[in-house]
Amino acid sequence: MDKRKSISEIKTLIANSPSQELLQELVNDTRKGVQNLLIQYQKREDKKQVELKKFKQRFNYEQAFWQEGKQLVCGVDEVGRGPLAGPVVAAAVILPHDFGLIEVNDSKQLTGKTRERLYSQIINQSLSFSIGISDNYEIDTVNIYQAARIAMLRAVMGLSLKPQQLIIDAMEIDSPIEQLKLIKADSKSVSVAAASIVAKVWRDHLMNFYDRLYPQYDFKSNDGYGTRKHLDALNIYGVTPLHRRSFEPIKSNF
């Protein structure tokens, strides 16, 4: 009688951090199904190592500042510059030195489901995080660029811990705290990537709420951007109190 584990048993075992003893046992198992499972496992492990290396590279800026004695490094990012409706939202996040969520990357490179999962994990693991917003009225008053800077400053000022260094995506803000203005920072710094995820998901949740108030505009799907359905709703129902009147085509037509 064959006392070897079944293919289905091995599949379960190999999916849950298999021991070296088990892997060696499987190497010696000549069944084609077992060898295929081993190949798949090795591909997954190779991919993990590549992602881990990239993750460590995204910590280079933080580690350099830590070595200078700046233990509290804060990543800052914003979302919502382009939409026709809703606020611009910024997040500021201070991560612990042992932060290890290797999936954390530029929010635009992640699926909505992954962002949602990482959002709560980032918040729970951060040393401090804060949200800052600039609403559509302020955007219309000071322009979107200045509104984004204001939202970022509010996020930083709302932190429960005062950071010693800021890493900001392509901007500088009116703060006395030392700042590193970094182009595409959300793909180069883990702290900024974390902030990009928090800002994106927080704003998405807000736009989902607004969708319940103004369902005709489909805010839950377009986040306030000028999709065809959104533009059609503007033509039929006009602007809401959430719309940016300084943005085209609203400025010229409403």
ChimeraX attribute file (.defattr): number of C-alpha atoms within 10 A of each C-alpha:
attribute: neighborCount
match mode: 1-to-1
recipient: residues
	/A:1	3
	/A:2	5
	/A:3	5
	/A:4	10
	/A:5	11
	/A:6	11
	/A:7	14
	/A:8	11
	/A:9	10
	/A:10	18
	/A:11	16
	/A:12	11
	/A:13	14
	/A:14	18
	/A:15	10
	/A:16	8
	/A:17	8
	/A:18	13
	/A:19	11
	/A:20	9
	/A:21	9
	/A:22	12
	/A:23	15
	/A:24	10
	/A:25	10
	/A:26	19
	/A:27	13
	/A:28	10
	/A:29	13
	/A:30	9
	/A:31	11
	/A:32	10
	/A:33	15
	/A:34	20
	/A:35	15
	/A:36	11
	/A:37	17
	/A:38	18
	/A:39	12
	/A:40	13
	/A:41	17
	/A:42	12
	/A:43	12
	/A:44	12
	/A:45	12
	/A:46	12
	/A:47	12
	/A:48	14
	/A:49	12
	/A:50	11
	/A:51	14
	/A:52	16
	/A:53	12
	/A:54	16
	/A:55	21
	/A:56	14
	/A:57	14
	/A:58	23
	/A:59	16
	/A:60	14
	/A:61	16
	/A:62	24
	/A:63	17
	/A:64	11
	/A:65	16
	/A:66	16
	/A:67	9
	/A:68	9
	/A:69	10
	/A:70	14
	/A:71	18
	/A:72	21
	/A:73	25
	/A:74	30
	/A:75	30
	/A:76	32
	/A:77	31
	/A:78	28
	/A:79	25
	/A:80	23
	/A:81	17
	/A:82	13
	/A:83	18
	/A:84	25
	/A:85	28
	/A:86	27
	/A:87	29
	/A:88	29
	/A:89	31
	/A:90	31
	/A:91	32
	/A:92	35
	/A:93	34
	/A:94	31
	/A:95	26
	/A:96	15
	/A:97	15
	/A:98	7
	/A:99	13
	/A:100	14
	/A:101	15
	/A:102	15
	/A:103	18
	/A:104	27
	/A:105	26
	/A:106	21
	/A:107	24
	/A:108	14
	/A:109	11
	/A:110	15
	/A:111	9
	/A:112	15
	/A:113	9
	/A:114	14
	/A:115	24
	/A:116	18
	/A:117	11
	/A:118	21
	/A:119	21
	/A:120	14
	/A:121	13
	/A:122	23
	/A:123	18
	/A:124	11
	/A:125	16
	/A:126	17
	/A:127	17
	/A:128	21
	/A:129	26
	/A:130	22
	/A:131	25
	/A:132	23
	/A:133	26
	/A:134	22
	/A:135	19
	/A:136	22
	/A:137	18
	/A:138	17
	/A:139	23
	/A:140	15
	/A:141	13
	/A:142	12
	/A:143	14
	/A:144	23
	/A:145	12
	/A:146	15
	/A:147	24
	/A:148	28
	/A:149	22
	/A:150	23
	/A:151	26
	/A:152	31
	/A:153	22
	/A:154	21
	/A:155	23
	/A:156	29
	/A:157	17
	/A:158	17
	/A:159	19
	/A:160	12
	/A:161	14
	/A:162	15
	/A:163	21
	/A:164	17
	/A:165	21
	/A:166	27
	/A:167	27
	/A:168	27
	/A:169	24
	/A:170	14
	/A:171	17
	/A:172	17
	/A:173	19
	/A:174	9
	/A:175	12
	/A:176	8
	/A:177	13
	/A:178	13
	/A:179	18
	/A:180	17
	/A:181	15
	/A:182	16
	/A:183	12
	/A:184	14
	/A:185	24
	/A:186	28
	/A:187	21
	/A:188	21
	/A:189	27
	/A:190	32
	/A:191	33
	/A:192	34
	/A:193	27
	/A:194	35
	/A:195	36
	/A:196	33
	/A:197	30
	/A:198	31
	/A:199	28
	/A:200	27
	/A:201	21
	/A:202	18
	/A:203	23
	/A:204	23
	/A:205	14
	/A:206	17
	/A:207	23
	/A:208	18
	/A:209	14
	/A:210	20
	/A:211	19
	/A:212	13
	/A:213	11
	/A:214	15
	/A:215	13
	/A:216	15
	/A:217	28
	/A:218	20
	/A:219	26
	/A:220	18
	/A:221	15
	/A:222	19
	/A:223	26
	/A:224	25
	/A:225	19
	/A:226	19
	/A:227	17
	/A:228	11
	/A:229	15
	/A:230	21
	/A:231	17
	/A:232	14
	/A:233	16
	/A:234	20
	/A:235	13
	/A:236	10
	/A:237	11
	/A:238	13
	/A:239	17
	/A:240	13
	/A:241	10
	/A:242	16
	/A:243	21
	/A:244	26
	/A:245	22
	/A:246	17
	/A:247	17
	/A:248	12
	/A:249	14
	/A:250	17
	/A:251	10
	/A:252	9
	/A:253	10
	/A:254	11
